[in-house]
Amino acid sequence: MSQFWLYFKIGLNHVLDIHAYDHVLFLIALMVPYAFKDWKRIFVLVTLFTLGHTLSLFLAVFGVVNINPVYIEFLIPITILVTAIFHLFTAGKNSKTESISFVSIVTLFFGIIHGLGFSNYFKAILPGNATDKMLPLLEFLVMSSFIIGVVLPMIIESEIWNR
């Protein structure tokens, strides 16, 4: 369990880093057109981001993908800009329901790009070869799945839906 808290703290520091405000900007750009009643769409988008992020970590750790960080750091704000512009031009339209596939692709792409950006740091903090890093990646996936499995029924069974 101490490993979990270590990775939790690393992840929290990574996301809340004042110099890494791209996380917050993307979340705002992604979520601003949705209301609380759209929670299923938001859940899908967050899941796609996580899948893309984890996939790119696996690919980077095992050396399948190796992209210069300069390109990754350039692509992150481009993806945020595309998302914000898309929502700017579709504000007030029903396109937020019709365009979920476009937003999903952008979200998955952002997850992949951000995972590649995080992969250099991830490889640096974990010693050893690629197979030594497999267990922490799997622990992250299993723990995330466990948390989703526990929290999702709490959300679904909430009295707020009975109003």
BELBELPE-V57553 format. One record per residue. N is the residue number from 1. RES is the residue in one small letter. PSI is psi in whole degrees, -180 to 180 (none if undefined). OMEGA is omega in whole degrees, 0 to 359 (* if undefined). D_FIRST is the distance of its C-alpha to the first C-alpha in whole Angstrom. Layout:
N,RES,PSI,OMEGA,D_FIRST + N,RES,PSI,OMEGA,D_FIRST
//
This chain:
1,m,-27,179,0 + 2,s,-32,176,4 + 3,q,-42,179,5 + 4,f,-49,182,5 + 5,w,-35,176,7 + 6,l,-51,181,9 + 7,y,-34,177,10 + 8,f,-47,180,10 + 9,k,-42,178,12 + 10,i,-46,179,14 + 11,g,-43,180,15 + 12,l,-45,177,16 + 13,n,-37,180,18 + 14,h,-47,183,20 + 15,v,-36,183,21 + 16,l,4,178,22 + 17,d,124,183,24 + 18,i,-27,180,28 + 19,h,-6,180,29 + 20,a,48,183,27 + 21,y,-3,177,29 + 22,d,-29,178,30 + 23,h,-51,182,26 + 24,v,-41,179,28 + 25,l,-43,180,31 + 26,f,-43,179,31 + 27,l,-42,178,29 + 28,i,-48,180,32 + 29,a,-37,182,34 + 30,l,-42,190,32 + 31,m,-16,187,32 + 32,v,-34,181,35 + 33,p,-4,186,38 + 34,y,146,175,35 + 35,a,172,181,36 + 36,f,-34,180,33 + 37,k,-15,179,35 + 38,d,23,187,34 + 39,w,-30,180,30 + 40,k,-41,177,30 + 41,r,-42,179,32 + 42,i,-42,178,29 + 43,f,-42,178,26 + 44,v,-45,181,28 + 45,l,-43,178,28 + 46,v,-39,178,25 + 47,t,-43,179,24 + 48,l,-42,177,26 + 49,f,-46,181,25 + 50,t,-42,178,22 + 51,l,-46,179,23 + 52,g,-43,180,25 + 53,h,-47,182,23 + 54,t,-41,178,20 + 55,l,-46,181,24 + 56,s,-32,174,25 + 57,l,-46,177,22 + 58,f,-49,183,22 + 59,l,-38,180,26 + 60,a,-42,181,26 + 61,v,-38,181,23 + 62,f,8,174,25 + 63,g,14,179,28 + 64,v,-37,180,30 + 65,v,132,177,30 + 66,n,101,183,31 + 67,i,139,179,33 + 68,n,127,181,34 + 69,p,-26,178,32 + 70,v,-41,179,35 + 71,y,-39,180,36 + 72,i,-47,180,32 + 73,e,-26,175,33 + 74,f,-40,184,36 + 75,l,-29,181,35 + 76,i,-54,179,32 + 77,p,-27,176,35 + 78,i,-43,179,37 + 79,t,-39,177,35 + 80,i,-45,180,35 + 81,l,-46,180,38 + 82,v,-43,180,39 + 83,t,-46,181,37 + 84,a,-44,179,39 + 85,i,-42,178,42 + 86,f,-47,181,42 + 87,h,-30,177,41 + 88,l,-44,182,43 + 89,f,-13,179,46 + 90,t,9,181,45 + 91,a,134,177,44 + 92,g,-3,179,46 + 93,k,164,177,46 + 94,n,7,184,45 + 95,s,-18,179,44 + 96,k,-27,176,40 + 97,t,-33,181,40 + 98,e,-26,187,42 + 99,s,18,182,41 + 100,i,-30,180,37 + 101,s,-40,177,37 + 102,f,-48,180,38 + 103,v,-36,178,35 + 104,s,-44,179,33 + 105,i,-44,179,34 + 106,v,-41,180,34 + 107,t,-45,177,30 + 108,l,-44,178,29 + 109,f,-44,178,31 + 110,f,-41,178,30 + 111,g,-43,178,26 + 112,i,-49,181,27 + 113,i,-46,181,29 + 114,h,-37,176,26 + 115,g,-39,177,24 + 116,l,-38,177,26 + 117,g,-39,180,26 + 118,f,-23,186,23 + 119,s,-35,178,23 + 120,n,-43,178,24 + 121,y,-43,181,22 + 122,f,-46,180,19 + 123,k,-31,182,21 + 124,a,-35,184,21 + 125,i,-18,179,18 + 126,l,118,180,17 + 127,p,163,174,19 + 128,g,-173,182,21 + 129,n,-176,185,22 + 130,a,-40,181,22 + 131,t,-27,175,20 + 132,d,-24,182,18 + 133,k,-10,181,17 + 134,m,-44,182,17 + 135,l,-47,177,13 + 136,p,-36,177,12 + 137,l,-43,178,15 + 138,l,-38,177,14 + 139,e,-41,178,10 + 140,f,-47,180,12 + 141,l,-45,182,14 + 142,v,-46,181,13 + 143,m,-41,178,10 + 144,s,-44,179,14 + 145,s,-41,178,16 + 146,f,-48,181,14 + 147,i,-44,177,14 + 148,i,-44,180,18 + 149,g,-30,179,18 + 150,v,-41,186,17 + 151,v,-38,183,19 + 152,l,-47,176,22 + 153,p,-33,177,24 + 154,m,-42,180,23 + 155,i,-46,183,25 + 156,i,-39,183,28 + 157,e,4,181,28 + 158,s,147,180,29 + 159,e,-16,181,32 + 160,i,-28,182,33 + 161,w,-16,182,34 + 162,n,7,182,37 + 163,r,none,*,39
//
